[in-house]
Amino acid sequence: MTAALRRAARWMRWYVRELTDETAYERYVAHVRKDHPAATVPSRRAFERMRTDRQESDPRQGFRCC
């Protein structure tokens, strides 16, 4: 039963991370390292800033209320 609980906990963690898009930075880093090996990988903070700026500049993304 312990193995089943661990598997369920791992799945829940994966699911929540995907749902909240917490893995976006990890996917971005993998992409940059694979497709643009000479490029500098931005810090997580810089990545989140770029992502927020892109979302706010695109009217199809809606708007932030706060």
Residue pairs with C-beta under 8 A, 6 or more apart in sequence:
16 22
17 23
24 47
24 51
25 44
25 47
25 48
28 47
29 41
32 39
32 41
33 41
42 50
55 61
55 64
56 63
56 64
